[in-house]
Amino acid sequence: MEKTKFGLFYDKYYIALLLIPVVLVIASLFYLGNFYSVNGDFIYKDISLAGGTTVTISEKSVLNDLDLSESLLKAAIPDVGFKRLSDLSTNTDLALVVESSLDPDVLKPLVEDALGIVLTSDNSSTEFNGPSISSSFYSELLKVILLSFILMGLVVFIIFGESKFVKSLCVFLSLSAVRLTFPASGFLFGFVILIGAAAIIYSLINIRKEKNINKIFFGLSALLFLSSLFYPLYFMVFVSLLLLLIIYSINSVPSIAVVFAAFSNLVFVTVVVDLMGVKLSSAGLVAFLMIIGYSVDTDILLTNRVLRSREGTVNHRIKGAFNTGLFMTITALASVLPAFLLVTGLPDSFRQIFLVISIGLFADIINTWLTNAGIIKLYCKRKGIN
């Protein structure tokens, strides 16, 4: 009786449920566009990504009243930021980390005047990250995230795509993205040529049987692949991504649903951390890669259960996948939320990782079980899958 009630409810409202996260994604993209126009980037960056000076102070007079010390520094340094280092076992403060975009020669006198101390090698340490080095590191991290997203889409399409010919196109198209992202790597260049050549040969052998649209895709993909070998211009990565998304949309609705859900998770996480005013570090950005992994887990569980299994109705299989997937997500949340909320002495990089993963897991509940499930339901209805 419970399953019947679920089926009646879901049949009536699944399109409305699907539209909720779609509207949220559109609103989020508008917000990020406005955020970028104001701040010149999609996130707030800390010193490790934006460049600047870090002064770690262990002077006891400063640690005795950290709130006062921070208020004095805020009054003296406009863009100052803080982190507190604590002993996890005793919960005692060990150091105050002061961050600013100022050069060390400018920042250190301001800190000394504000706190009334002299910074020496015994009570402090200073680190400086140049803006160019930090910017280069930041761009490399973004490239890795984009490449991970492209390769995730390829794996999903290989699993759920139907045409082997189109799969071979997507293989050497994705490999061109690998080549374009890391053109200086000799190992990757050899790997791309080896696998890409095998995929092209397979495509050429089978191209006569294919539709004209697939022949056009082959020509474009082969041209992009060969261009990436001899003229590795990075902007062509986005051409590869656009072409892959078009191919996925035409040839495999389940694959594009998984890709859209993962993309939505990243968008939601970015918006939430911006609204919270969090300055993301390199560790926080690396956590975005983990979000892609968590997203794919539940999406593949749902898609595989609904399309590969024939036990019960589509609604029955969606509900079964929901029960399993939600349990997985809640278990993951139970492992990271307590660490973020209760353990105050963790390094800031750890707390950022836990925060980003927690937000991403909540976003994944929405995007997997409303967005992806709704798309799969529509797909099954169109294909006559019961």
NUNU-920697 format. One line per 5 residues: number of its first residue (from 1); for each residue x, y, z of C-alpha. Coordinates in nm, 2 decimals. Example, Ala and Ser with C-alpha at 12.3 -4.5 7.8 and 13.67 -1.06 7.14 Angstrom:
2
1	1.23/-0.45/0.78 | 1.37/-0.11/0.71
This chain:
386
1	0.00/0.00/0.00 | 0.29/0.23/0.08 | 0.45/0.17/-0.26 | 0.12/0.24/-0.43 | 0.08/0.57/-0.25
6	0.44/0.66/-0.35 | 0.37/0.57/-0.71 | 0.06/0.78/-0.73 | 0.23/1.08/-0.56 | 0.54/1.05/-0.78
11	0.35/1.01/-1.11 | 0.16/1.32/-1.02 | 0.43/1.55/-0.90 | 0.77/1.43/-1.05 | 0.78/1.70/-1.31
16	0.71/1.97/-1.05 | 0.98/1.82/-0.83 | 1.22/1.82/-1.13 | 1.17/2.19/-1.19 | 1.25/2.29/-0.84
21	1.63/2.23/-0.87 | 1.64/2.35/-1.23 | 1.50/2.69/-1.12 | 1.75/2.69/-0.83 | 2.04/2.62/-1.08
26	1.93/2.90/-1.31 | 1.90/3.15/-1.01 | 2.24/3.03/-0.89 | 2.40/3.10/-1.23 | 2.26/3.45/-1.23
31	2.40/3.50/-0.88 | 2.74/3.38/-0.98 | 2.74/3.60/-1.29 | 2.66/3.90/-1.07 | 2.92/3.79/-0.82
36	3.19/3.76/-1.09 | 3.11/4.11/-1.23 | 3.16/4.26/-0.88 | 3.45/4.05/-0.75 | 3.63/3.95/-1.07
41	3.60/3.58/-0.98 | 3.34/3.32/-0.88 | 3.48/3.27/-0.52 | 3.65/3.46/-0.24 | 4.01/3.34/-0.24
46	4.24/3.32/0.06 | 4.62/3.39/0.06 | 4.71/3.05/-0.09 | 4.51/3.13/-0.40 | 4.52/3.52/-0.42
51	4.88/3.58/-0.29 | 4.99/3.78/0.01 | 5.16/3.74/0.35 | 5.09/3.51/0.64 | 5.23/3.59/0.99
56	5.19/3.32/1.25 | 5.22/3.46/1.60 | 5.28/3.25/1.91 | 5.34/3.54/2.16 | 5.16/3.46/2.49
61	5.04/3.81/2.54 | 4.85/3.79/2.21 | 4.71/3.44/2.28 | 4.58/3.54/2.62 | 4.30/3.75/2.46
66	4.26/3.65/2.10 | 3.93/3.84/2.05 | 4.10/4.17/2.16 | 4.41/4.10/1.94 | 4.19/4.03/1.64
71	3.98/4.35/1.69 | 4.31/4.56/1.72 | 4.44/4.41/1.40 | 4.11/4.47/1.21 | 4.13/4.83/1.30
76	4.49/4.86/1.17 | 4.48/4.64/0.86 | 4.18/4.68/0.61 | 4.19/4.33/0.45 | 4.32/4.13/0.74
81	4.21/3.77/0.80 | 4.26/3.53/1.09 | 4.30/3.16/1.17 | 4.35/3.01/1.51 | 4.57/2.71/1.57
86	4.48/2.50/1.87 | 4.59/2.18/2.05 | 4.32/1.92/1.98 | 4.38/1.73/2.30 | 4.38/2.03/2.54
91	4.19/2.28/2.32 | 4.45/2.55/2.41 | 4.54/2.81/2.16 | 4.89/2.77/2.01 | 4.91/3.05/1.76
96	4.72/3.32/1.57 | 4.76/3.33/1.20 | 4.73/3.67/1.04 | 4.67/3.70/0.66 | 4.68/4.00/0.43
101	4.75/4.09/0.07 | 5.02/4.33/0.19 | 5.39/4.26/0.14 | 5.58/4.14/0.45 | 5.77/4.46/0.49
106	5.44/4.65/0.51 | 5.24/4.40/0.71 | 5.49/4.33/0.99 | 5.52/4.69/1.12 | 5.14/4.72/1.12
111	5.10/4.40/1.32 | 5.37/4.52/1.57 | 5.21/4.86/1.62 | 4.86/4.72/1.66 | 4.96/4.45/1.91
116	5.24/4.64/2.09 | 5.49/4.36/2.04 | 5.81/4.30/1.84 | 5.80/4.01/1.60 | 6.10/3.79/1.62
121	6.19/3.44/1.50 | 6.11/3.31/1.85 | 5.75/3.43/1.87 | 5.65/3.44/1.50 | 5.71/3.32/1.15
126	5.63/3.49/0.82 | 5.55/3.34/0.48 | 5.48/3.52/0.15 | 5.31/3.39/-0.16 | 5.36/3.60/-0.47
131	5.04/3.69/-0.66 | 5.17/3.54/-0.99 | 5.26/3.21/-0.82 | 4.93/3.19/-0.64 | 4.74/3.28/-0.95
136	4.92/3.01/-1.15 | 4.84/2.75/-0.88 | 4.47/2.86/-0.88 | 4.44/2.83/-1.25 | 4.60/2.48/-1.24
141	4.35/2.37/-0.98 | 4.06/2.50/-1.19 | 4.20/2.31/-1.49 | 4.21/1.99/-1.29 | 3.85/2.03/-1.18
146	3.73/2.10/-1.53 | 3.93/1.80/-1.67 | 3.79/1.57/-1.39 | 3.44/1.68/-1.49 | 3.50/1.60/-1.85
151	3.65/1.25/-1.77 | 3.36/1.18/-1.53 | 3.12/1.25/-1.81 | 3.31/1.01/-2.04 | 3.30/0.73/-1.79
156	2.93/0.77/-1.74 | 2.87/0.78/-2.11 | 3.08/0.46/-2.16 | 2.86/0.29/-1.90 | 2.52/0.41/-2.02
161	2.57/0.51/-2.38 | 2.43/0.27/-2.64 | 2.65/0.33/-2.96 | 3.00/0.19/-2.95 | 3.09/0.42/-3.24
166	2.98/0.73/-3.05 | 3.17/0.61/-2.74 | 3.48/0.59/-2.95 | 3.43/0.95/-3.07 | 3.39/1.06/-2.71
171	3.71/0.88/-2.61 | 3.94/1.07/-2.84 | 3.74/1.39/-2.79 | 3.80/1.36/-2.41 | 4.16/1.27/-2.47
176	4.21/1.59/-2.67 | 4.09/1.78/-2.35 | 4.36/1.59/-2.15 | 4.62/1.69/-2.40 | 4.51/2.06/-2.41
181	4.50/2.08/-2.03 | 4.85/1.95/-1.98 | 5.04/2.00/-2.31 | 5.38/1.98/-2.14 | 5.35/1.62/-2.02
186	5.54/1.38/-2.24 | 5.37/1.07/-2.07 | 5.02/1.21/-2.13 | 5.11/1.30/-2.49 | 5.21/0.94/-2.56
191	4.91/0.80/-2.38 | 4.67/1.03/-2.58 | 4.82/0.93/-2.91 | 4.81/0.56/-2.83 | 4.45/0.54/-2.71
196	4.33/0.82/-2.94 | 4.47/0.65/-3.25 | 4.30/0.32/-3.15 | 3.97/0.50/-3.11 | 4.00/0.68/-3.44
201	4.09/0.35/-3.62 | 3.78/0.18/-3.47 | 3.56/0.47/-3.57 | 3.70/0.47/-3.93 | 3.63/0.09/-3.96
206	3.26/0.14/-3.85 | 3.18/0.48/-4.00 | 3.00/0.35/-4.31 | 2.71/0.21/-4.10 | 2.65/0.53/-3.91
211	2.40/0.81/-3.95 | 2.51/1.13/-4.12 | 2.49/1.32/-3.79 | 2.74/1.08/-3.64 | 2.97/1.12/-3.94
216	2.96/1.49/-3.88 | 3.05/1.44/-3.52 | 3.34/1.22/-3.62 | 3.48/1.48/-3.85 | 3.46/1.75/-3.59
221	3.60/1.53/-3.31 | 3.89/1.40/-3.53 | 3.97/1.76/-3.64 | 3.97/1.88/-3.27 | 4.18/1.58/-3.17
226	4.45/1.63/-3.43 | 4.45/2.00/-3.36 | 4.52/1.93/-3.00 | 4.82/1.73/-3.09 | 4.99/2.00/-3.30
231	4.83/2.32/-3.17 | 4.74/2.27/-2.81 | 4.55/2.60/-2.74 | 4.37/2.58/-2.41 | 4.05/2.75/-2.52
236	3.98/2.44/-2.73 | 3.91/2.25/-2.41 | 3.58/2.44/-2.39 | 3.50/2.35/-2.76 | 3.56/1.98/-2.66
241	3.33/2.02/-2.36 | 3.05/2.18/-2.57 | 3.08/1.91/-2.84 | 3.07/1.63/-2.57 | 2.76/1.78/-2.41
246	2.59/1.79/-2.75 | 2.68/1.43/-2.82 | 2.57/1.31/-2.47 | 2.24/1.50/-2.50 | 2.16/1.34/-2.84
251	2.28/0.99/-2.77 | 2.23/0.93/-2.40 | 1.98/1.11/-2.18 | 2.08/0.92/-1.87 | 2.44/1.03/-1.92
256	2.36/1.40/-1.96 | 2.13/1.37/-1.65 | 2.43/1.25/-1.44 | 2.65/1.53/-1.58 | 2.38/1.79/-1.51
261	2.34/1.67/-1.15 | 2.72/1.69/-1.09 | 2.74/2.03/-1.24 | 2.44/2.15/-1.03 | 2.62/2.03/-0.72
266	2.93/2.23/-0.79 | 2.72/2.54/-0.87 | 2.52/2.51/-0.54 | 2.83/2.46/-0.33 | 3.00/2.77/-0.49
271	2.69/2.98/-0.42 | 2.66/2.87/-0.06 | 3.03/2.93/0.03 | 3.01/3.27/-0.14 | 2.69/3.36/0.06
276	2.87/3.25/0.38 | 3.17/3.47/0.29 | 3.42/3.18/0.31 | 3.76/3.25/0.16 | 3.84/2.93/-0.01
281	4.19/2.78/0.01 | 4.35/2.52/-0.22 | 4.22/2.25/0.02 | 3.87/2.39/-0.03 | 3.90/2.37/-0.40
286	4.04/2.02/-0.39 | 3.72/1.92/-0.20 | 3.52/2.01/-0.52 | 3.69/1.71/-0.68 | 3.55/1.49/-0.40
291	3.20/1.64/-0.46 | 3.22/1.52/-0.82 | 3.30/1.17/-0.69 | 3.02/1.17/-0.43 | 2.77/1.29/-0.69
296	2.86/1.02/-0.95 | 2.82/0.75/-0.68 | 2.45/0.82/-0.61 | 2.37/0.91/-0.97 | 2.51/0.59/-1.11
301	2.33/0.39/-0.84 | 2.00/0.55/-0.94 | 2.05/0.51/-1.32 | 2.19/0.16/-1.30 | 1.91/0.04/-1.07
306	1.63/0.19/-1.28 | 1.76/0.10/-1.63 | 1.95/-0.22/-1.58 | 1.71/-0.39/-1.33 | 1.37/-0.51/-1.43
311	1.24/-0.59/-1.08 | 0.92/-0.41/-1.00 | 0.80/-0.09/-1.17 | 1.01/0.22/-1.25 | 0.87/0.39/-0.94
316	0.95/0.09/-0.73 | 1.32/0.09/-0.85 | 1.35/0.47/-0.80 | 1.23/0.43/-0.44 | 1.46/0.14/-0.38
321	1.76/0.34/-0.51 | 1.65/0.64/-0.31 | 1.65/0.44/0.01 | 2.00/0.30/-0.06 | 2.14/0.63/-0.18
326	2.00/0.84/0.10 | 2.15/0.60/0.35 | 2.49/0.64/0.18 | 2.46/1.02/0.18 | 2.35/1.04/0.55
331	2.64/0.80/0.65 | 2.88/1.03/0.47 | 2.73/1.34/0.64 | 2.75/1.17/0.97 | 3.13/1.13/0.92
336	3.21/1.49/0.82 | 2.95/1.72/0.99 | 3.05/1.64/1.35 | 3.41/1.71/1.27 | 3.32/2.05/1.12
341	3.07/2.15/1.39 | 3.22/2.00/1.71 | 3.60/1.99/1.67 | 3.71/2.36/1.70 | 4.08/2.30/1.69
346	4.11/2.15/1.34 | 4.33/2.34/1.09 | 4.13/2.57/0.87 | 4.21/2.37/0.56 | 4.04/2.06/0.72
351	3.74/2.25/0.82 | 3.70/2.39/0.47 | 3.71/2.04/0.32 | 3.44/1.92/0.57 | 3.23/2.23/0.50
356	3.25/2.19/0.12 | 3.17/1.82/0.13 | 2.88/1.87/0.37 | 2.72/2.13/0.15 | 2.79/1.92/-0.16
361	2.62/1.62/0.00 | 2.31/1.82/0.08 | 2.31/1.95/-0.27 | 2.34/1.60/-0.40 | 2.02/1.49/-0.23
366	1.83/1.76/-0.42 | 2.00/1.71/-0.76 | 2.00/1.33/-0.76 | 1.66/1.25/-0.62 | 1.47/1.54/-0.77
371	1.66/1.63/-1.09 | 1.82/1.31/-1.20 | 1.53/1.09/-1.09 | 1.28/1.31/-1.27 | 1.48/1.30/-1.59
376	1.52/0.92/-1.57 | 1.15/0.89/-1.51 | 1.07/1.10/-1.82 | 1.33/0.89/-2.02 | 1.17/0.56/-1.92
381	0.82/0.69/-2.00 | 0.94/0.80/-2.35 | 1.12/0.46/-2.41 | 0.83/0.26/-2.27 | 1.04/0.11/-1.99
386	0.81/-0.02/-1.71
